[in-house]
Amino acid sequence: MLPSPPAPTPTPQYLFRAECTRREHPVVTFQALSPWITIFSHPDVRDYSQLTLDLTRNELIVGARNFLFRLSLNNVSLIQATKWGPDDDTRRSCQSKGKTEVECQNYIRVLLVNKTEVITCGTNAFQPLCITREVGNMSSVLDRVNGVARCPYDPRHNSTAVVTESGELYAATVIDFSGRDPVIYRSLGGMPPLRTAQYNSKWLNEPHFISAYDVGLFTFFFLRENAVEHDCGKTVYSRVARVCKNDIGGRFLLEDTWTTFMKARLNCSRSGEIPFYYNELQSTFYLPEQDLIYGIFTTNVNSIAASAVCAFNLSSITQAFNGPFRSQENPRSTWLPTPNPIPNFQCGTIDDGGGPNDGLTERSLQDAQRLYLMNDVVQPVSVDPLVMQDDVRFSRLVVDIVQGHDTLYHVMYIGTEYGTILKALATTNKSLQGCYLEEIQLFPAGVQEPILSLQILQSDRSLFVGLNNRVLKIPLERCSNYKTEMLCLEARDPYCGWDRKQRRCTTLEDSSNMSQWSQNITVCPLRNQITIGGFGPWAAWQQCSNDDGEGTSTCLCRSRECDNPPARCGGRNCEGPTIEVSNCSRNGGWTPWSSWGQCSTTCGTGFEMRQRSCNNPSPRHGGRVCVGPVRDERFCNEGVSCPQPIFWAPWGSWTKCSAECGGGVHSRVRSCENGNSCPGCALEYKACNLEACPEVKRNTPWTPWMPINVTQGGARQEQRMRYMCRAQLADPHELQIGRRKVETRFCPNDGTVACETDTLVEDLLRTPVVRVAGSDWSSWETWSACSQDCAKGYRTRKRTCTTPEGKAAPPACRGSPVEYQDCNSQACQEPRSPWLQ
């Protein structure tokens, strides 16, 4: 059937994905790196594992399977190709011993330039062979010798070699077909051949040789082996071994054998309460300018993958070799520290004043035979490794020295088992230690291949990479990639800085002035996680069937995927078709009209709509689209009138305020038109006259005169009173009594003299008048008796103010609790004289 296009991918929730939020180092993809790479390859040639620089002739010498090449350092173009394979007899002999055709080839394992010569050694179908050639013409053979002890039989066996200025070849390899006799062997040159003790596992115990260096009076070898001093199971230790270049071997004892062979353990571990050890050395790089040896260390191949890079000073290595030894008296005894019997005895095999055997004693030879393992462990320059990473195994290492703006940087290029190169700084700065400046991908996505060799050309800032089927040249500085100042500085690249005068990213050498050139290598660079999707290649055309409802037709189809790379972390997806079809087409057809939709109004004229689609069938692969409208409309509810609207009439005027001052309320009303279901209220209240009332002062009338004291003679003292009040009230009747005025007089009994009035006495009533809601007066009591029988007296009556609870509270009611009234106003009769009786 015709393949259908994939369903559209929903927008990724990349903000919540762990891979989009974690901090990762920048990655240079194979596509981004491709414009910078120069490639050399040769038809049907594999295993470009040996790379050697010939700086005198500006050439790169390459050793591969059955071939030697001379390439230009500028662009790895071919200068000379020399075929060097095993002859037919040798190949047949190899296969007769049970080896495969792939194994029975000539794998180059030694490729060393010595002035005008180049020493080449190969496995030669399990019959090792060494040929000395003219460096400028690889086809010119100067010498041919047996390669045993100089080159391994099996291409899978680790080996290493170095040639000194005087022409001696120091090789570390296996000396037999089965690979059970490891050896460190000196040959060629003017010194006698020497080797390590044969079949002595305490000297070399199943070693894997890594590298060799000619340094001063010594030749150093780096290797890993099974630890003879470890008595708790099988454990691999990394070692550095050395021999004196002037060693000529012993007499009778250690004859043709090194008398100066010594080895010490290299420690590369992660600190902690229980240190984590990276025991297996994989690769080294020597920086002679700094006397530093960088090394890659990993865990065992059968354990969880983890890798680290440690660096060692030559002085630390020398210090370990000058310290005590570790030895055991017999195979069952414990390895114990042993003092060095002859300080620096390892270089005492040649006496400058005599023959080469002068100074050798039987005791010194015995010591040389049993004392070879150093007690002290060589410690790295930093407590923790310069780089550590779990779940990956590092394989190759080179180091460049770069002058930055403020300091000198050591830039490490670390090859991994899956074919990428990690670029990292060797520094003790905590903010930069252990972070990668970038990861260079040498292969397209999904392709993994081991890196066989790395070689660095520091003068040209170039990296040469040997792979299985080609050699790559990669420039170490690519400053022009960073187009803006921000990109330049945030790359944290020691090679690059921003030139403010030229306004571009340059190397220090290309800058206009160092004062105008800036770097910002303070923290680890971070990878931009956003990846824009890209289409992969089209698949091949293939037949497919197309069923359009009227029959099945055969077409040609091809497809492609958005996976090169896939969109990631919010990056834009691919735009364009994922399927192409040819040699078939289908015209589009209308579906039936849908039902009429709902009218746009419930009353009054509106419209309604119906639709159809051009998918019965859909047009495909160049077929004709449908002709005509997609939508049809018509009027509806034309005869349905809408009811009268119900609404509020405007508000009426506000009524008069309920109070003239001190705050009152007034109201207004409105009516509901065309019904009685209007939402809301028909009556509205609002506060009014909120201003304070004017102050009111009132005095009560004087009470009648009341006797308060009557003498026996009939004279009396009378008193009357009145009250004064003041308040800010709208109703003057709600005044509260606040002050009382009292007036007294004295009246004689005969009435011949007017009453004498005293001065007024004011008395402030301090009891506040508090009215209680619901309080009221009781009925008046009956009048009291008149105060006198004639000549106008007075009488009183009382009432009580009662609260709702039944309690007496005179101040709670408005008005007076006592009422006065004149009485007996008639004149008194004259008393009769006793004389008239």
C-alpha positions in Angstrom: 0.0 0.0 0.0 1.0 3.6 -0.5 2.9 4.7 2.7 1.0 7.3 4.6 3.0 10.3 6.0 3.8 10.1 9.7 1.5 11.8 12.1 2.7 15.3 13.1 4.9 15.2 16.1 3.4 17.2 19.0 5.4 20.1 20.3 7.9 18.6 22.7 7.7 19.5 26.3 11.4 20.1 26.2 11.4 22.5 29.1 10.6 19.5 31.4 13.0 16.9 29.8 16.1 16.0 31.7 18.2 15.9 28.6 17.2 19.5 27.7 17.9 21.0 31.2 21.1 19.2 32.2 24.4 21.1 31.7 26.4 19.5 28.8 29.6 20.3 27.1 29.5 21.7 23.5 29.6 19.1 20.7 31.1 19.6 17.2 29.1 17.4 15.0 30.5 15.5 12.0 28.5 17.8 9.7 29.9 21.0 11.4 33.5 19.5 11.4 33.5 18.3 7.8 34.5 21.6 6.1 37.6 21.8 8.3 38.8 18.2 7.8 41.4 17.1 5.3 41.3 13.3 4.5 43.7 10.8 3.1 42.8 7.2 2.2 44.0 4.6 -0.2 41.9 1.9 -1.9 41.6 -1.3 0.1 44.1 -0.2 2.8 43.2 -0.6 6.5 44.7 0.0 9.9 46.3 3.4 9.7 47.7 2.8 13.2 51.3 4.3 13.0 51.8 8.0 12.5 55.3 9.6 12.7 56.3 13.2 12.0 59.3 14.0 9.8 59.6 17.7 10.6 62.8 18.1 8.5 61.0 17.3 5.3 57.6 18.6 6.5 56.1 15.1 6.0 53.8 12.7 7.9 54.9 9.0 7.6 52.1 6.6 7.9 52.2 2.9 8.6 49.1 0.8 7.6 48.4 -2.8 6.8 50.7 -3.8 3.9 51.6 -0.2 3.1 53.8 2.7 4.0 52.9 6.3 3.0 54.6 9.7 2.9 52.1 12.5 3.2 52.5 16.3 3.1 51.9 17.9 6.5 50.1 20.8 4.9 47.1 18.9 3.4 47.9 15.1 3.9 48.3 14.7 0.1 50.2 11.7 -1.0 53.9 12.0 -1.7 54.9 8.3 -1.9 53.1 5.0 -1.4 55.2 1.9 -0.8 53.6 -1.5 -0.7 55.1 -3.9 1.9 53.1 -7.1 2.3 54.2 -10.6 3.1 55.1 -12.8 0.2 52.9 -15.7 -0.9 55.0 -18.4 0.9 55.0 -16.5 4.2 51.2 -15.9 3.9 50.6 -19.6 3.2 52.8 -20.7 6.1 50.8 -18.4 8.4 47.5 -19.8 7.3 48.8 -23.3 7.7 49.3 -22.5 11.4 45.6 -21.8 11.8 45.6 -18.1 11.4 43.0 -16.2 9.3 43.6 -14.3 6.1 43.1 -11.0 7.9 45.7 -12.0 10.5 48.2 -13.2 7.9 49.0 -9.7 6.6 51.8 -7.3 7.4 50.8 -4.8 10.2 53.3 -2.1 10.8 54.1 -1.8 14.5 57.4 0.1 14.5 57.8 3.3 12.6 60.7 5.5 13.8 62.6 8.3 12.1 66.3 8.4 12.9 68.0 11.3 11.0 68.1 10.2 7.4 66.7 6.7 8.1 63.4 5.3 9.0 63.1 2.0 10.9 60.1 0.0 9.9 59.0 -3.2 11.6 55.9 -5.3 10.7 54.2 -8.5 11.8 54.8 -10.0 8.3 52.2 -12.8 8.7 53.5 -13.9 12.1 57.2 -13.7 10.9 58.3 -10.3 12.2 60.6 -8.4 9.9 62.4 -5.0 10.3 63.7 -3.0 7.4 65.7 0.2 7.6 64.8 2.6 4.7 65.9 5.9 3.3 63.6 8.5 4.8 63.2 10.4 1.6 62.5 7.3 -0.5 60.7 4.5 1.3 61.3 2.1 -1.5 65.1 2.3 -0.9 66.1 -0.5 1.5 69.2 0.1 3.6 69.1 -2.9 5.9 66.9 -5.9 6.6 67.0 -7.8 10.0 64.8 -10.3 11.8 62.0 -8.5 13.6 61.8 -10.9 16.6 62.1 -9.0 19.9 61.6 -5.8 18.0 58.0 -6.4 16.7 55.2 -8.7 17.9 54.0 -11.7 16.0 50.4 -11.0 16.5 49.0 -7.5 15.5 46.8 -7.6 18.6 49.7 -7.7 21.0 50.7 -4.4 22.5 54.2 -3.2 21.8 56.2 0.0 21.7 59.7 1.2 20.6 62.0 4.2 20.6 65.3 4.9 18.9 68.1 7.0 20.5 70.2 9.5 18.8 73.1 7.0 18.7 70.9 4.5 16.8 70.0 2.0 19.5 66.5 0.6 19.2 64.7 0.0 22.5 61.6 -2.2 22.0 59.1 -3.7 24.4 57.1 -6.5 22.9 56.7 -10.3 23.0 59.5 -12.5 21.7 57.7 -15.7 20.8 54.8 -16.9 18.6 52.4 -17.6 21.5 53.1 -14.2 23.2 54.2 -15.7 26.5 57.7 -14.3 26.7 57.5 -10.5 27.1 60.8 -8.6 26.7 62.3 -5.1 26.9 65.1 -5.5 24.3 67.9 -3.3 23.0 69.4 -3.9 19.6 71.1 -2.1 16.7 73.5 0.8 17.3 76.8 0.4 19.1 75.7 -1.0 22.5 75.5 -4.7 23.1 72.0 -6.3 22.9 70.3 -6.7 26.3 67.0 -8.0 27.5 64.9 -8.5 30.6 65.1 -11.8 32.5 63.5 -14.5 30.5 60.4 -16.3 31.9 60.7 -14.3 35.1 57.1 -13.1 35.9 58.4 -10.9 38.7 60.2 -8.7 36.2 57.3 -8.6 33.7 54.0 -10.3 34.5 51.7 -10.5 31.4 52.5 -6.9 30.5 50.7 -4.6 28.0 53.3 -2.1 26.7 52.1 1.4 26.1 55.0 3.8 25.3 58.7 4.4 25.5 60.7 7.6 25.8 64.4 8.5 25.5 65.1 11.0 28.4 68.7 11.9 29.3 70.6 8.9 30.7 67.6 6.6 30.8 65.0 5.0 28.6 61.6 4.9 30.2 58.8 2.4 29.4 55.2 2.7 30.4 53.1 -0.4 30.8 50.4 -2.2 32.8 50.8 -5.7 34.2 49.5 -8.2 36.7 50.8 -7.0 40.1 53.2 -9.6 41.6 53.2 -7.8 45.0 49.4 -8.0 45.3 48.6 -11.2 47.2 44.7 -10.9 47.3 43.7 -12.1 43.9 44.6 -10.9 40.4 45.0 -7.1 40.1 46.5 -5.0 37.3 48.8 -2.1 38.1 50.2 0.6 35.9 54.0 0.9 35.9 56.8 3.0 34.7 60.1 1.1 34.1 63.5 2.4 33.2 66.9 1.2 32.2 70.2 3.0 31.9 71.3 3.5 28.3 74.9 2.8 29.2 74.0 -0.6 30.8 76.1 -3.4 29.2 74.8 -6.3 31.3 76.5 -8.5 33.8 79.3 -11.0 33.8 78.3 -14.7 34.5 75.3 -13.4 36.4 72.8 -11.4 34.4 74.8 -11.9 31.3 73.1 -10.3 28.3 70.5 -9.0 30.7 69.7 -5.6 32.2 71.5 -4.8 35.4 69.6 -1.5 35.8 66.0 -2.6 35.2 63.7 -1.0 37.7 59.9 -0.4 37.9 57.5 1.6 40.0 53.7 1.8 40.3 51.8 4.8 38.9 48.9 5.9 41.0 45.8 7.6 39.4 42.9 7.5 41.8 39.9 9.5 42.9 40.4 10.7 46.5 37.9 9.9 49.3 37.6 7.8 52.4 37.9 4.8 50.1 39.9 5.9 47.1 38.7 4.8 43.7 41.6 3.5 41.6 42.0 3.7 37.8 44.5 0.9 37.5 44.9 0.3 33.8 47.1 2.6 31.8 46.0 3.0 28.1 48.0 5.8 26.6 50.7 8.4 27.5 52.0 11.7 26.1 55.4 13.3 27.0 55.8 17.1 27.2 59.6 17.5 27.3 59.3 21.3 27.7 57.5 20.8 31.1 59.0 17.4 32.1 55.4 16.1 32.3 54.0 12.7 31.4 50.2 12.6 30.8 48.5 9.3 31.0 45.0 7.8 30.4 43.9 5.3 33.0 40.7 3.2 33.0 39.0 0.5 35.0 39.3 -3.2 34.1 37.5 -4.2 30.9 35.3 -6.5 32.8 34.1 -3.9 35.3 32.0 -0.8 35.0 33.6 1.6 32.5 35.4 4.6 34.0 38.3 6.7 32.8 40.7 9.4 34.1 43.7 11.5 33.0 46.6 12.0 35.4 49.9 13.8 34.9 53.3 13.0 36.5 56.4 15.0 36.9 59.7 13.3 35.9 61.1 14.5 39.2 58.4 12.4 41.1 59.3 9.4 39.0 63.0 9.9 39.7 62.3 10.3 43.4 60.5 7.0 43.5 63.4 5.3 41.7 65.9 6.8 44.3 63.8 5.5 47.2 63.7 2.1 48.8 62.9 -1.2 47.0 60.2 -3.7 47.8 61.3 -7.4 47.7 60.5 -10.8 49.1 63.0 -13.3 50.5 61.2 -16.3 49.0 58.0 -17.0 47.0 55.9 -17.5 50.1 57.1 -14.5 52.1 55.6 -11.0 52.2 56.9 -8.2 50.0 58.6 -5.8 52.4 60.5 -2.4 52.0 64.2 -2.9 51.4 66.8 -0.1 51.7 68.6 0.9 48.5 72.1 -0.8 49.1 73.9 1.4 46.5 72.3 4.8 45.9 72.0 5.4 42.1 73.6 2.0 41.5 71.5 1.6 38.4 73.9 3.8 36.4 77.0 2.3 37.7 77.6 -0.3 35.0 80.1 1.9 33.1 83.1 3.5 34.9 84.2 6.5 33.1 87.8 5.8 34.2 87.9 2.2 33.1 86.3 -0.5 31.0 82.6 -1.0 30.8 82.7 -3.9 33.3 84.6 -2.0 36.0 82.6 -1.6 39.2 80.5 -4.6 38.8 80.6 -7.0 41.7 78.9 -10.2 42.4 77.0 -8.5 45.2 75.8 -5.7 43.0 74.7 -8.1 40.4 72.8 -10.1 43.0 71.1 -6.9 44.1 70.2 -6.0 40.5 68.7 -9.5 40.1 66.4 -9.3 43.2 65.9 -5.5 43.6 63.8 -4.1 40.7 60.4 -3.2 42.2 60.3 0.2 44.0 58.5 0.6 47.3 57.3 4.1 46.7 54.3 4.8 44.4 54.7 7.6 41.9 52.0 10.2 42.7 50.4 12.5 40.1 50.7 16.3 40.2 47.2 16.7 41.6 45.3 14.9 44.3 42.4 14.1 42.0 42.7 13.3 38.2 42.6 16.2 35.8 39.7 14.6 34.1 37.3 11.8 35.3 34.3 10.3 33.5 32.2 7.3 34.1 30.6 5.0 31.5 33.2 5.6 28.9 36.7 4.4 28.1 39.4 6.7 26.9 41.9 5.3 24.4 44.4 7.9 23.1 45.9 11.2 24.3 47.9 14.1 23.0 48.5 17.5 24.6 49.1 20.9 23.2 50.6 24.0 24.9 48.7 27.2 24.2 49.6 30.8 25.3 46.4 32.5 26.5 45.8 36.1 27.5 46.9 35.6 31.1 48.5 32.2 31.3 49.8 29.1 29.6 47.2 26.4 28.9 47.8 22.6 28.5 45.0 21.5 26.2 44.3 17.7 26.1 42.8 15.9 23.2 41.4 12.6 24.4 40.3 9.8 22.1 37.3 7.6 23.2 36.4 4.1 22.4 33.5 5.1 20.2 35.4 7.5 18.0 35.1 11.0 19.4 37.8 13.4 20.7 37.3 15.2 24.0 39.0 18.6 24.3 39.8 19.5 27.9 42.1 21.7 30.0 44.7 20.3 32.2 44.3 22.6 35.2 43.9 22.6 39.0 41.3 25.5 38.8 38.2 24.0 40.5 35.8 25.9 38.2 37.5 24.4 35.1 38.8 21.1 36.2 37.1 18.1 34.7 35.0 20.0 32.1 35.3 19.6 28.4 35.7 22.5 26.1 34.1 20.5 23.3 33.6 17.0 22.0 34.6 16.4 18.3 32.6 13.8 16.5 34.6 12.1 13.8 31.8 10.1 12.3 28.1 10.7 11.3 25.4 9.9 13.9 25.1 6.2 14.6 28.6 5.3 13.4 31.2 4.3 16.0 34.8 3.3 15.3 37.9 3.2 17.5 40.7 5.8 17.1 43.9 3.9 16.3 46.4 6.7 16.7 46.8 10.4 17.5 49.6 12.7 16.5 49.9 16.4 17.2 51.8 19.0 15.3 52.1 21.9 17.7 53.9 24.3 15.4 51.1 24.0 12.9 48.3 23.5 15.5 47.1 20.4 13.7 45.8 17.1 14.9 46.4 13.9 12.8 44.0 11.0 13.5 44.6 7.5 12.3 41.4 5.4 11.8 40.8 2.0 10.3 40.4 3.2 6.7 41.7 6.8 6.5 43.9 9.6 8.1 42.3 12.9 9.1 44.0 16.3 9.6 42.0 18.6 11.9 43.0 22.2 12.7 43.1 22.8 16.4 42.0 26.4 16.2 38.7 27.3 14.4 38.2 30.8 15.7 36.4 32.0 12.6 33.5 29.7 13.6 32.5 32.2 16.3 30.9 35.1 14.5 30.0 37.3 17.5 31.9 38.4 20.6 29.5 36.5 22.9 30.0 33.2 21.0 33.8 33.8 20.9 34.1 34.4 24.7 31.6 31.8 25.8 33.4 29.1 23.8 36.2 29.3 26.5 38.6 28.2 23.8 42.3 28.9 24.8 43.2 29.3 21.1 40.7 32.1 20.5 39.9 35.6 21.8 37.9 38.6 20.7 39.8 41.3 18.9 38.0 44.5 19.7 39.8 46.5 17.0 39.2 44.0 14.2 35.8 43.0 15.7 36.3 39.3 15.1 37.4 36.2 16.8 41.1 35.5 16.3 44.1 33.7 17.7 46.6 35.6 19.8 49.1 35.6 16.9 46.5 37.1 14.5 45.3 39.8 16.9 46.1 43.4 16.2 47.3 44.1 19.7 47.3 42.0 22.9 45.6 44.9 24.8 42.7 44.7 22.3 42.4 40.9 22.6 40.3 39.4 25.4 39.4 35.9 26.6 37.0 34.6 29.3 38.2 31.2 30.4 36.7 31.2 33.9 34.0 28.5 33.8 33.1 25.5 31.7 31.4 26.1 28.4 27.8 24.9 28.0 26.2 23.2 25.0 23.3 24.8 23.3 20.7 22.0 23.6 18.5 23.3 20.9 18.8 21.3 17.7 17.0 22.2 14.5 15.8 19.1 12.7 17.2 18.1 9.3 16.1 15.6 6.7 18.1 12.5 6.1 18.7 11.2 2.5 15.8 10.0 0.4 15.3 6.2 0.4 15.4 4.4 -2.9 12.3 4.4 -5.1 10.1 1.4 -4.7 6.8 0.2 -5.9 3.7 0.9 -3.9 0.0 0.5 -4.5 -2.7 3.2 -4.4 -6.4 2.3 -3.8 -8.5 5.4 -4.7 -11.8 3.6 -4.3 -12.2 3.0 -8.0 -9.4 0.4 -8.2 -5.8 -0.1 -7.2 -3.0 1.5 -9.2 0.8 0.9 -8.9 3.0 3.9 -8.2 6.6 4.6 -7.3 7.3 6.0 -3.8 10.2 7.1 -1.7 10.4 8.5 1.8 12.8 10.3 4.1 13.0 10.9 7.8 13.6 14.0 9.9 16.6 12.4 11.7 19.7 14.1 10.4 19.6 15.4 13.1 16.2 15.0 14.8 14.7 18.2 16.2 15.7 18.4 19.9 14.8 20.6 22.9 12.5 23.0 21.1 14.4 23.1 17.8 12.3 23.5 14.6 11.1 20.4 12.9 11.9 19.6 9.3 9.9 21.5 6.8 8.9 19.8 3.6 7.4 16.5 2.4 8.5 13.2 3.8 7.0 11.1 1.0 7.3 11.6 -2.8 5.1 9.6 -5.2 5.4 9.4 -9.0 3.7 7.6 -11.9 0.2 7.8 -10.3 -2.4 10.4 -9.4 -6.0 10.7 -8.0 -8.6 13.4 -8.6 -10.4 14.8 -5.7 -14.2 14.3 -5.1 -16.8 16.1 -3.0 -18.5 14.6 0.0 -22.3 15.0 0.4 -23.4 18.3 1.9 -23.7 18.2 5.7 -27.0 19.0 7.5 -27.9 22.7 7.9 -26.4 24.1 11.0 -28.1 26.0 13.8 -29.6 29.5 12.9 -27.4 32.4 14.0 -30.4 34.1 15.7 -33.3 32.8 17.8 -35.7 35.5 16.5 -35.6 37.9 13.6 -33.8 37.1 10.4 -30.5 35.2 10.6 -28.5 32.6 8.5 -27.6 29.0 8.7 -24.7 27.1 7.0 -23.8 23.6 5.6 -20.4 22.3 4.4 -18.7 19.7 2.3 -15.1 18.4 1.9 -12.9 17.5 -1.0 -11.9 14.2 0.4 -14.2 11.7 -1.3 -11.5 10.9 -2.4 -8.8 13.4 -1.6 -6.6 14.6 -4.5 -3.2 13.0 -4.4 0.1 13.0 -6.3 -0.9 15.7 -8.8 -4.6 14.8 -9.1 -7.2 17.5 -9.8 -8.7 19.3 -6.9 -12.5 19.7 -6.5 -14.3 22.6 -8.2 -17.0 24.6 -6.4 -17.8 26.1 -3.0 -16.9 24.4 0.2 -19.7 26.2 2.2 -23.4 27.1 1.5 -25.5 29.6 3.4 -29.3 30.6 3.6 -31.6 32.9 5.6 -33.6 31.6 8.6 -36.2 32.8 11.2 -37.5 35.3 8.7 -41.1 35.3 10.0 -40.3 35.0 13.7 -40.6 38.4 15.4 -38.7 39.1 18.6 -40.7 40.0 21.8 -40.8 43.5 23.3 -37.8 44.1 25.5 -38.3 44.4 29.3 -36.3 47.2 30.8 -36.1 49.7 33.7 -37.5 53.2 33.2 -35.1 56.1 34.3 -34.8 56.7 38.1 -37.1 59.2 39.7 -36.0 62.2 41.8 -34.6 61.8 45.3 -37.0 62.4 48.2 -36.4 64.9 50.9 -33.6 64.0 53.4 -34.8 62.5 56.7 -32.6 64.8 58.7 -31.5 68.4 58.3 -28.1 67.7 59.6 -26.0 65.0 61.3 -26.7 62.4 58.6 -30.0 61.2 57.1 -31.2 59.1 54.2 -33.3 59.8 51.1 -34.6 57.5 48.4 -35.7 57.3 44.7 -37.7 54.8 42.7 -38.0 53.4 39.2 -40.5 51.3 37.3 -40.1 48.1 35.1 -41.4 48.7 31.6 -43.1 45.9 29.5 -43.3 43.5 32.4 -42.3 43.0 36.0 -39.2 40.7 35.7 -36.5 43.4 35.4 -33.4 42.3 37.3 -32.4 44.5 40.2 -34.3 46.7 42.7 -37.0 49.3 42.1 -36.0 51.4 45.3 -32.6 52.9 46.1 -31.4 54.6 49.3 -28.5 57.0 49.8 -27.1 58.9 52.7 -27.6 62.7 52.9 -27.0 65.9 55.0 -23.9 64.4 56.5 -22.7 67.8 57.9 -22.7 68.2 61.7 -25.8 69.9 63.4 -25.4 73.4 65.1 -24.9 73.5 68.9 -28.1 74.0 70.9 -28.3 75.5 74.4 -31.6 75.3 76.5 -32.6 76.2 80.1 -35.6 74.5 81.8 -38.2 76.7 83.5 -37.7 77.4 87.3 -39.4 74.9 89.5 -41.9 76.3 92.0 -40.6 77.4 95.3 -40.5 74.5 97.7 -40.0 74.7 101.5 -37.0 72.9 102.6 -36.8 74.1 106.2 -39.7 75.5 108.5 -39.0 77.0 111.9 -41.3 76.6 114.9 -42.2 80.3 114.6 -43.4 79.8 111.1 -40.5 81.2 109.2 -39.4 79.0 106.2 -36.6 78.5 103.9 -37.6 77.8 100.2 -35.7 76.5 97.2 -36.2 76.3 93.5 -34.0 75.0 90.6 -33.6 74.8 86.9 -31.3 72.8 84.4 -29.1 74.0 81.5 -28.2 71.7 78.6 -26.1 71.9 75.4 -25.6 69.6 72.5 -25.3 69.3 68.7 -28.7 67.8 67.9 -31.1 68.1 65.0 -34.1 67.8 67.5 -33.8 70.2 70.5 -36.1 68.0 72.5 -33.4 65.4 72.7 -31.2 67.6 74.8 -29.6 66.0 77.8 -29.4 67.7 81.2 -25.9 68.8 81.9 -25.9 71.6 84.7 -28.3 72.5 87.5 -28.9 76.0 89.0 -30.3 76.3 92.6 -31.8 79.4 94.2 -32.9 79.7 97.9 -34.8 82.3 99.8 -35.9 83.0 103.4 -39.4 84.1 104.2 -40.5 85.5 107.6 -43.6 84.1 109.2 -45.6 87.3 109.4 -45.3 88.3 105.7 -44.4 91.8 106.6 -41.0 91.5 104.9 -40.3 90.2 101.4 -38.5 86.9 101.1 -34.7 87.3 100.9 -33.2 85.5 98.0 -29.7 83.9 98.2 -27.2 83.9 95.4 -27.5 81.2 92.7 -25.7 78.0 93.3 -24.6 76.0 90.2 -24.2 72.3 90.4 -22.8 70.3 87.5 -24.6 67.1 87.0 -22.0 64.6 86.3 -24.2 61.6 85.6 -24.6 61.4 81.9 -28.0 61.0 80.5 -28.3 57.7 78.6 -31.5 56.9 76.8 -32.3 53.2 76.4 -34.3 52.1 73.4 -37.8 50.9 74.5 -37.8 52.8 77.8 -41.1 54.6 78.7 -42.8 56.6 81.5 -45.3 55.0 83.9 -48.6 56.7 84.6 -48.6 59.7 86.9 -49.2 59.0 90.5 -52.0 60.9 92.4 -51.3 64.5 93.6 -49.8 64.9 97.0 -51.4 67.0 99.7 -51.0 70.8 99.3 -48.0 72.2 101.1 -50.3 74.8 103.0 -53.9 75.3 103.6 -54.1 78.8 102.3 -52.2 81.7 100.7 -51.2 79.6 97.8 -49.2 76.4 98.4 -48.1 73.7 96.0 -48.5 70.0 95.4 -46.6 67.3 93.4 -47.1 64.1 91.5 -44.5 61.6 90.2 -43.9 59.0 87.4 -41.3 56.4 86.9 -39.1 55.7 83.8 -38.9 51.9 83.2 -36.6 49.9 80.8 -37.8 46.9 78.8 -36.2 44.7 81.5 -38.4 46.4 84.2 -35.6 48.3 85.8 -36.0 52.0 86.9 -33.8 54.3 84.9 -35.1 58.0 85.1 -32.4 59.3 82.7 -33.5 56.9 80.0 -36.9 58.7 79.3 -37.5 62.1 77.8 -39.2 64.6 80.2 -39.4 65.3 84.0 -40.2 62.6 86.6 -41.9 65.3 88.9 -44.7 67.8 88.2 -45.6 70.8 90.4 -49.0 72.5 90.8 -50.2 75.5 92.8 -53.0 74.9 95.4 -55.0 76.6 98.2 -54.5 80.0 96.7 -57.3 81.6 98.9 -56.3 84.0 101.6 -56.0 82.8 105.1 -58.6 84.0 107.6 -57.6 86.3 110.5 -57.4 84.5 113.8 -59.9 85.7 116.3 -58.7 87.8 119.2 -59.1 86.1 122.5 -60.4 89.3 123.8 -63.4 89.1 121.6 -64.4 85.7 122.9 
